[in-house]
């Protein structure tokens, strides 16, 4: 019998690096950095779905299919996060 893995998920805030406005609340899994956001894990979306900040207009992600699921590929340096574990 295999051991069941405990899924490490927490809700983080994803903010625009330029104007500091809230873009998403997202359920992050794992310990690594934020590279992509799977669409089904986005809890709250404040961007109207155009992947641009509503305050300053900066594009922060691109749409892409990853592992057969729709995802938003984050452009590094355009966002920062709150709620990530730090070690």
Secondary structure, DSSP 8 states (H G I E B T S, - for coil): --------EEEEEEEETTT--EEEEEEEESSS---EEEGGGEEEE-STTSSB-TTT--B-EEEEEETTEEEEEE-TTSEEEES----
